[in-house]
Amino acid sequence: DGRIDDILYARLEQAMAEAENARCEALQEAARLGKAAKNSIEATHRAKVSESLYDEELKKRKEIE
């Protein structure tokens, strides 16, 4: 029956649309995670640089004393 085919086709289209939406959401989430990882690495680098500068300053102060 053509009516059943139409119903099945509509369900297929809906499933395909949901799959595409899920794929887009997954790509967006991957991009967010990538950005968060990059930010974390940059923050860790800045913290290490700050720690190094602090250690150097501390060393200089001890040499002056």
C-alpha positions as CSV (number, residue, x, y, z in Angstrom):
1,D,0.0,0.0,0.0
2,G,1.3,3.5,-0.9
3,R,0.1,4.9,2.4
4,I,2.3,2.6,4.4
5,D,5.3,3.4,2.1
6,D,4.6,7.1,2.8
7,I,4.6,6.5,6.6
8,L,7.8,4.5,6.5
9,Y,9.4,7.1,4.3
10,A,8.4,9.9,6.7
11,R,9.9,7.9,9.6
12,L,13.1,7.3,7.6
13,E,13.4,11.0,6.9
14,Q,12.8,11.8,10.6
15,A,15.5,9.3,11.6
16,M,17.9,10.7,9.1
17,A,17.3,14.3,10.3
18,E,17.8,13.2,13.9
19,A,21.1,11.5,12.9
20,E,22.3,14.6,11.2
21,N,21.4,16.7,14.2
22,A,23.3,14.3,16.5
23,R,26.3,14.4,14.2
24,C,26.3,18.2,14.2
25,E,26.0,18.3,18.0
26,A,28.9,15.8,18.3
27,L,31.1,18.0,16.0
28,Q,30.3,21.1,18.1
29,E,31.1,19.2,21.3
30,A,34.4,18.0,19.9
31,A,35.2,21.6,18.9
32,R,34.3,22.8,22.5
33,L,36.5,20.1,24.0
34,G,39.4,21.0,21.7
35,K,39.1,24.6,22.7
36,A,39.0,23.7,26.4
37,A,42.0,21.5,26.0
38,K,43.9,24.3,24.2
39,N,43.0,26.8,26.9
40,S,44.1,24.4,29.6
41,I,47.5,23.9,28.0
42,E,47.9,27.6,27.6
43,A,47.0,28.2,31.2
44,T,49.4,25.5,32.4
45,H,52.1,27.1,30.3
46,R,51.4,30.6,31.8
47,A,51.5,29.1,35.3
48,K,54.8,27.5,34.7
49,V,56.3,30.7,33.3
50,S,55.0,32.6,36.3
51,E,56.5,30.0,38.6
52,S,59.8,30.3,36.9
53,L,59.8,34.1,37.1
54,Y,58.9,33.8,40.8
55,D,61.8,31.3,41.4
56,E,64.2,33.6,39.7
57,E,63.0,36.6,41.7
58,L,63.4,34.6,44.9
59,K,66.9,33.5,44.0
60,K,67.9,37.1,43.2
61,R,66.5,38.3,46.6
62,K,68.5,35.6,48.4
63,E,71.7,36.6,46.6
64,I,71.2,40.2,47.7
65,E,70.8,39.3,51.3
